[in-house]
Amino acid sequence: MNKKELPKKKQHWVPLFYLRNWATEETKYSEKPPGWILSKNKGEPIKVNLRNFAEKRYLYSPPDKDGKRSFETEDKLADYESVMSSIWSKISNDYFDFSKGTPIRKGIALFISLLYNRNPIKIKNIENTHSNLVKMYEEFPKTKNGNPLLTSIVHKGKEYLFDNSNYAEYKNSSKIDFQNMFVENIHRSAAPFAKLFMNKRWAIVFSENEHFITSDNPVVVENPNKDIFGINTEGTMITFPLSPQRILIMDDLYLEGDGRYYPLKDNNPVPFHFTFWRNAKEFMLSKRYPNIVCEEIVKDADRYV
């Protein structure tokens, strides 16, 4: 039987081959690799089977109107993960050439783009955007059919036609509709976001020790100078832990040189702890016991808050 005949109900938004880097060394390649996690909201650190981390039933396979599910997106993601998993050990632990134009840079950029866009946090973002748009549209005068009396929208000096014929359907979108929008956005956004990532300056911070944590939302996009920003906004920086010993940074510091490796400053991982812990959907994943990480954060907190 092929994988289309055996559809996966449990669908990860962070691939298992990536998570294995944070399993205990002796179990890294076992069938059920364990790793230490800590919730932002409750409880003590626990060790879990990483097959059960960052996953949700039918995440990319919402039912259609007849109750049938498509596994096309899950299959495509699995195919790409299979390619990346075969080279990830070298990518995440060796000294690779990540400079512009290299094929591996394109592969990693697409992988990170997929990670960024396939996280279920995006579903909540879609719901919030929907709520804000409906609230705005409801303030417009209405046609006799109850649609907003709006024919075009001007954005950055360019006019876009507005089709209001399906407004009632859009207004009454369901949870399944939001999930479908999420899946469609993965396909629509993967390549454009990857191109934006490739155009940044890439730098790799490395540590001789397995300091670095990750999370259930490992791609961090920040801009210290803007409240509202995009990937292409000046000053936007993307930070992503490749492994417990490597962190990839994409930024606009082009004069610093591209694809360079930098040792961890002062052998101090706390600034990165803050970055990944703050960005986590709910859980930190650590090679070390998470309370040790928390102690490091608390000890150095005054410097970063």
C-alpha positions in Angstrom: 0.0 0.0 0.0 1.2 3.5 -0.7 0.8 6.5 1.6 -2.4 7.6 -0.2 -4.0 4.3 0.8 -2.8 4.7 4.4 -3.5 8.4 5.1 -1.8 10.0 8.1 -4.4 11.2 10.6 -1.7 12.6 12.9 -0.1 15.5 11.0 3.0 17.3 12.3 3.6 21.0 11.8 7.2 20.6 12.9 8.8 17.5 11.3 10.0 14.6 13.4 13.4 14.5 11.6 14.0 18.0 12.8 12.8 17.4 16.4 15.1 14.4 16.7 18.0 16.8 17.2 16.6 17.6 20.6 16.0 14.0 21.8 18.4 12.4 24.2 21.5 11.3 22.3 21.1 7.6 23.0 17.5 7.6 21.7 17.9 10.1 18.9 17.2 7.5 16.2 14.8 5.3 18.0 11.3 4.6 17.0 9.9 6.9 19.7 12.6 9.5 20.5 11.9 11.2 23.9 12.6 14.9 24.4 12.2 17.4 27.3 9.3 19.9 26.9 8.0 22.7 29.2 4.6 24.4 28.8 4.4 28.2 29.0 1.1 27.9 30.8 1.2 25.1 33.4 3.1 22.2 34.9 6.6 21.0 35.3 9.0 19.8 32.5 8.0 16.4 31.1 9.7 14.0 28.7 7.5 13.1 25.8 7.6 11.0 22.7 8.5 13.5 20.0 6.1 11.7 17.6 3.4 13.3 19.8 4.9 16.8 19.7 3.7 19.7 17.4 1.0 17.6 15.8 -2.7 17.7 15.2 -5.2 15.3 13.8 -6.1 16.1 10.2 -4.4 19.5 10.3 -4.0 19.7 6.5 -7.0 17.6 5.7 -10.2 19.3 6.6 -13.4 17.6 5.4 -15.2 18.8 2.3 -18.9 19.3 2.1 -19.3 15.6 1.6 -17.2 14.8 4.6 -14.3 13.5 2.5 -10.7 14.5 3.3 -7.8 15.2 0.9 -4.3 14.2 2.0 -2.6 15.9 -0.9 -1.0 18.6 1.2 0.2 16.1 3.9 1.7 13.9 1.1 3.5 16.8 -0.5 5.0 18.0 2.8 6.0 14.4 3.7 7.8 14.1 0.3 9.8 17.3 0.9 10.6 16.3 4.5 12.0 13.0 3.1 14.4 15.0 0.9 15.5 17.3 3.7 15.9 14.6 6.3 18.5 12.8 4.2 20.9 15.8 4.5 19.7 17.6 7.7 22.4 16.2 9.9 25.1 17.8 7.8 23.1 21.0 7.4 22.5 21.4 11.1 25.9 20.4 12.5 28.6 20.9 9.9 30.0 24.0 8.2 28.0 24.3 5.0 28.3 27.0 2.4 24.9 28.9 2.7 25.9 31.9 0.6 23.6 33.2 -2.1 23.1 31.1 -5.2 23.9 27.7 -3.6 21.2 25.0 -4.1 21.2 24.2 -0.4 20.2 27.8 0.5 17.2 27.4 -1.8 16.2 24.1 -0.1 16.5 25.5 3.4 14.7 28.7 2.5 11.7 26.6 1.2 11.9 24.4 4.3 11.7 27.4 6.7 9.0 29.0 4.6 6.9 25.9 4.9 7.5 25.7 8.7 6.5 29.3 9.0 3.3 29.0 7.0 2.1 25.5 8.1 2.0 26.3 11.8 -1.6 26.3 13.2 -1.0 29.7 14.7 -1.8 30.9 11.2 -5.3 29.6 11.5 -5.9 31.9 14.5 -4.4 34.7 12.5 -6.8 34.0 9.6 -9.8 34.0 12.1 -8.6 37.4 13.5 -8.2 38.9 10.1 -11.7 37.6 9.1 -13.2 39.1 12.2 -11.6 42.5 11.6 -12.6 42.6 7.9 -16.2 41.6 8.6 -16.4 44.3 11.3 -15.1 46.9 8.8 -17.4 45.7 6.0 -20.5 45.8 8.2 -20.0 49.6 8.7 -20.4 50.2 4.9 -23.8 50.9 3.3 -25.4 47.7 2.0 -26.9 46.7 -1.3 -30.4 45.2 -1.4 -28.7 41.8 -1.0 -27.0 42.8 2.2 -23.5 43.0 0.6 -21.2 46.0 1.4 -21.5 48.8 -1.1 -17.9 48.6 -2.1 -16.5 48.2 -5.6 -12.8 48.7 -5.1 -10.0 49.2 -2.6 -7.0 51.5 -2.9 -3.7 50.2 -1.4 -0.4 52.0 -1.7 -1.8 54.1 -4.5 -3.1 51.1 -6.5 -6.7 50.3 -7.0 -8.0 46.7 -6.7 -11.5 45.6 -7.7 -13.6 44.3 -4.8 -16.0 41.4 -5.6 -18.7 41.4 -2.9 -20.9 38.7 -4.5 -19.8 36.0 -2.0 -19.8 38.3 1.0 -22.6 36.4 2.9 -20.7 33.2 2.5 -17.4 34.8 3.6 -19.1 36.5 6.6 -20.4 33.2 7.8 -17.1 31.3 7.4 -16.8 28.3 9.7 -13.9 26.7 11.5 -13.5 24.3 8.6 -13.5 27.2 6.1 -10.7 28.8 8.1 -8.7 25.6 8.0 -9.2 25.4 4.3 -7.9 28.9 3.9 -4.9 27.9 6.0 -4.1 24.9 3.8 -4.6 27.0 0.6 -2.2 29.7 2.0 0.5 27.0 2.6 0.5 26.3 -1.2 0.2 30.0 -2.2 2.8 31.4 0.2 5.6 28.8 0.3 7.6 29.9 -2.8 7.1 33.7 -2.4 8.2 33.6 1.3 11.2 31.3 0.4 12.4 34.0 -2.1 12.1 36.7 0.5 14.2 34.5 2.9 16.8 33.8 0.3 17.3 37.6 -0.3 18.2 38.3 3.3 21.8 38.2 4.6 22.4 34.8 6.2 24.6 34.2 9.3 25.0 31.1 11.4 25.7 31.3 15.2 27.4 28.1 16.5 28.2 26.7 19.9 30.4 23.9 20.9 27.8 22.9 23.5 24.2 21.8 22.9 22.8 25.0 24.4 20.0 26.1 22.0 16.4 25.3 22.5 13.6 25.2 20.0 9.8 25.3 20.3 6.5 24.3 18.7 6.8 27.6 16.7 10.5 27.6 15.8 10.6 30.3 13.0 10.8 33.7 14.7 10.1 36.8 12.7 10.8 40.1 14.5 11.3 43.7 13.8 12.5 45.8 16.8 11.6 49.1 15.0 8.1 48.3 13.8 4.8 47.2 15.3 3.4 46.3 11.9 5.8 44.7 9.5 6.4 42.0 6.9 9.3 39.8 5.9 10.5 42.4 3.4 10.2 45.3 5.8 13.6 46.9 6.5 15.0 45.6 9.8 12.9 42.4 9.9 15.0 39.5 11.1 14.3 35.8 11.0 15.8 33.5 13.6 15.7 29.7 13.3 17.4 27.0 15.4 19.0 24.5 13.0 20.1 22.3 15.9 21.1 22.5 19.6 24.4 23.8 18.3 23.5 26.0 15.3 21.2 29.0 14.8 20.4 30.5 11.4 19.8 34.3 11.3 18.4 36.1 8.3 18.6 39.9 8.4 19.5 43.0 6.4 23.1 43.4 7.6 24.5 42.9 4.1 27.8 44.7 4.7 28.6 42.0 7.3 29.0 39.4 4.6 26.8 36.5 3.7 26.9 32.9 4.8 29.4 33.5 7.6 29.7 31.6 10.9 30.0 33.3 14.2 30.8 31.7 17.6 28.2 32.2 20.3 29.1 35.5 22.0 30.4 35.0 25.6 29.2 31.4 25.3 25.8 32.8 26.5 22.7 31.3 24.9 20.2 33.4 27.0 19.3 36.0 24.3 18.3 33.1 22.0 16.4 31.4 24.9 14.3 34.6 25.2 13.7 34.7 21.5 12.5 31.1 21.1 10.6 30.9 24.4 8.8 34.1 23.8 7.8 32.9 20.3 6.6 29.4 21.4 3.0 28.5 20.7 3.0 26.7 24.0 6.0 24.5 24.4 9.8 24.8 24.7 11.8 21.8 23.5 15.2 21.4 25.1 18.1 18.9 24.9 18.8 19.8 28.5 16.4 19.7 31.4 14.2 22.8 30.8 14.5 24.1 34.4 18.2 24.6 33.7 17.3 26.8 30.8 14.7 28.7 32.9 17.4 29.3 35.6 19.7 30.8 32.9 16.9 33.0 31.7 16.0 34.3 35.2 19.6 34.8 36.1 20.2 37.0 33.1 16.7 38.5 32.8 17.6 42.1 33.7 19.8 42.4 30.6 17.0 41.4 28.1 13.7 42.7 29.5 
